[in-house]
């Protein structure tokens, strides 16, 4: 879940997903916050560090 800067587009999100997926070697999907996006947030990633 991400909050986009006003000057960012979905092309920026796709580019970010691709870059981060390459770096992590795992699929990354970013969901921009906004109207119609209802997602219950789970624990922050900082709480999950070392859990794997």
C-alpha angles and dihedrals in degrees: 000000000000139000110223125216111245092250094054125098137197087263088064090050092051092048091049092049092050094047094046093045089054093049095047098037089228137095112271122193120186120202112199115221114241147107112329094018108115113174126155107227118231129201116317115259090245088068091053098052110131093010094117 
